[in-house]
């Protein structure tokens, strides 16, 4: 969960649709959160270079949680690193699972 938190905070404190729910929106918190999320994405890229799933050899709740965070990046206005082929491959592979597609 704590890896999803920076993405959520960036969304809540920067997205115009959240201005009525998040009072006050704190721009500095949004920017700091975006930086933390980007750092985590770079870390994941390195980890996924050596394995197929987030927490080991099989699909787990860790993959589900990180997939939700990664899919939420667009709304949070955080760019997926262009130089993260392992993260991109993982996302495509996990997103195609029948339990995720359903």
N, C-alpha and C positions, 0 to 999 in steps of 0.2 A: 504493500500500500504506500509506503513512504516514497517509493519511486514514482508513483502516480501523482503524488502531492504537488510537485513543481508544475506539472502540466495543468492541473486543476487550478492552482493559484494564478498562473499566467492567464488562463481563460477568465477567471472571475474578476481579476483586477485590470484587464486590458480590453476585453470585448465589450463593445457598446451595448449589446443586448443584456449585459449583466449589471449595468449602471444602477438600475432600480433595486436590485437585490443585494448588491455589494456596495454598501455605503460606509465609508468613502472608498472608492476605488483608489488603490495606491500604486501609481505608475512604477515607482522604484521596486516594489515587491514583485510586480509583473516582470520587470526586466531581470531581476535577480533570479526569479523562478525559471525564466526562459534559459538563462545561462546554466543553471543547475540541470535542467532537463537535457540540454545539449551535451553537457558533460557526461550525463548518464548514457545517452545514446552512443557517444564515442566509446565509453567503457563497454557497453553491450556489443558493439562491433568487434572489439578485441576478443571478448569472451566467446562470441559465436563463431569466430574463426576456427575454434578447436572443438566445437560440439554442435549438435543439431538442435538442442533445446536450451532454454534459459537455465534450468536447474539440473541438468544432467542428461541422461540418455533417453528419457521419455517425456512425453507431453505432460504438463502438470498445471496446477493452479498458477504457478509463476508465469507460464506462457500466456495464460488467459489474462492475467492482470496486466502484463506488459503489453499485450496486444491491444487491450482497451486504451491504455495510455498512448500507444503509438497511433492508433486510429483517431484519437482525440487531438493529435498534434495540429491538424489543420484548423480546427476551431480555436485552438489556443494560439494560433499564428506562430507556430514554431516549425521551422523547416526541418524536414528529414535530411540528414547529411547526405549529400550527393556521393560522397566517397565512402559509403557504407554498404558494400555489396553483400556481406554476410547478414547484416540486419535486414536488408531488402529481401534476400532469399528466404530468410526465416519467416518474415512477414507473409510472403506469398504462400509458402508451404503451410504455415499454421492457419492462415485465413481460408485455405482451401479444404480444411478438414470438415467432414460432414457435420460434426457437432457445432462448428462455428458458422457454417453456411446456413444451417437450419435456424 
